[in-house]
Amino acid sequence: MKKGILLWFIMIALIVSGCSQPQPVHVDNSLPVDNEKENLAHDNEGSTPGDIEEDVNASDLEEDEELTEMAEEEHKTEEDTLVPQEEVEEEIQEGIEDPVEPQEPEEPQEPTQPQEPAKPQGEYPVVKEFNTQLPEDINLDIKYDRYHTSYDYFLVLGANINVREKPTTGSKVVRKAGVYEKLNLVQAVKGQHLNRYNSDTWYKVFWKNKDKVEYGYAFGALGQPRSFQFDKMKESITALKKEVDNNSTAYVSNYKNRNGIAPLYNGAVEDKYGIKRYQAAPAYTEAKTSSEFRYISDGTLVTILDKNDKFYKIRTLNFEGEYWVPRKFITSWHSIKELTKVVVVDRKNQNEGVFEYRDGKWNLISYIFATTGEKAEYKEETSLGYYMAIQTRDRFLYLDDETREISGYAPYAIRFNGGAYIHGVPVNFEIKVEGEGEEEKKEMIDPGIKEYLYTIGTVPRSHKCVRNYSSHAKFLYDWVEIGKSAVIVIE
């Protein structure tokens, strides 16, 4: 049942429930960060129940909810259409292509101007096979599998596109695919050339239709091929584990500029690499503030190479080179001594892999769709790099970008970079206004945690954060160990 919750009551409730406060873990490698006094000052480096973040919804949440409702009504969600990975290989090997009764002809989505002549059946060369495999030295040990997921899939970006029996505009329409629908992906083929797009790339796709699997071809320009980049994920977690195991590591701490404001970069608030000043530290090429510098973001994992009374000499896997960072921006508070858990977010494909290190081997325990931040006005990209899993919060409040008033909250959050979190489906409060003028009272009604959004895993729609299904965010929230966990963002 919906409850009316006053703003002050929300804040009090959050303060009572609080964040999940992990016990500190201290490194004891050969060159430890010895800034004990500075570490004590970092006691406030974690966000608190009173901290309110930027809007996590780059796109209007109402639009996401409307698209979700439409997809559920039309049976176009992952659960409805995707053949799960454990069945994909068998399906491809058997090559099942049951005849499909076409739908009634409709106005074609593709252009109607004269095209190159369609090739005869059987003359469509395969350009690429899609058969992603998990690396042999990564063990598959799935702990979360609530949603159907496939290693390779085709994301539909056009509205109500035609999926055809053959890769030509003259062949039968066997399915209408909705925007953001995900279909299993087999091949890219060279089919009929469409002048409007100057392309002849079509994708062979298949999907679940109740108890049957059906096949067809989607024109390439109307969607994108997507895959889980397990090889790249493996490279990143292997590199980070090697760095942690063989060095003394710490991380940059400047959440909400609480440890100081970095200097302007040639009068600007963004350096030449696109890293912003806010919630960052200056990384100097020499151990003096008059030297050239760049910004290094809050949460960035670093290796300590040297130190003096004012600086730490560091390197990071985020970029090449060695730099000197003022001591107040570097902390070993809760830092990683033994790396055993990593979430790898793929910004390009809008998905993520979750890995756990056990008995000398990495295990893939979850792979799932995710949504990252969009680069636009009022919005910010999720930054590439290697980050500390800094803290967990059962929920955090966020502001509306335009009104700057509290808009809603996001559940089951793991903060890793400034105000960026991995979190569940965001929820906007319903505002109830009573009275007028001085007697006006606003009541915020919490509709409760929401589990699913159809737009997760499609295109960047968030504000720097990484959006998950709420049950998967809860899974990560319960699983992550501060002091042993990292978040890596790849492209």
Secondary structure as UniProt FT lines:
FT   STRAND          3..5
FT   HELIX           7..17
FT   HELIX           36..41
FT   HELIX           42..44
FT   TURN            49..50
FT   STRAND          52..53
FT   HELIX           61..73
FT   TURN            74..75
FT   HELIX           78..81
FT   HELIX           85..94
FT   TURN            121..122
FT   STRAND          126..129
FT   TURN            136..137
FT   STRAND          138..140
FT   STRAND          152..156
FT   STRAND          161..164
FT   TURN            169..170
FT   STRAND          173..177
FT   TURN            179..180
FT   STRAND          182..194
FT   TURN            195..198
FT   STRAND          199..209
FT   TURN            210..211
FT   STRAND          212..219
FT   HELIX           220..222
FT   STRAND          223..227
FT   HELIX           230..246
FT   STRAND          249..252
FT   HELIX           255..257
FT   TURN            258..259
FT   TURN            266..267
FT   TURN            272..273
FT   TURN            278..279
FT   STRAND          280..284
FT   TURN            289..290
FT   STRAND          293..297
FT   TURN            298..299
FT   STRAND          300..307
FT   STRAND          311..316
FT   TURN            317..318
FT   STRAND          319..326
FT   HELIX           327..329
FT   STRAND          330..331
FT   TURN            333..334
FT   STRAND          341..346
FT   TURN            347..350
FT   STRAND          351..358
FT   TURN            359..360
FT   STRAND          361..369
FT   TURN            377..378
FT   STRAND          385..388
FT   STRAND          391..399
FT   TURN            401..403
FT   STRAND          406..417
FT   TURN            418..419
FT   STRAND          420..423
FT   STRAND          427..428
FT   STRAND          430..434
FT   HELIX           437..439
FT   STRAND          441..446
FT   TURN            454..457
FT   STRAND          466..467
FT   HELIX           470..479
FT   TURN            482..484
FT   STRAND          485..490
//
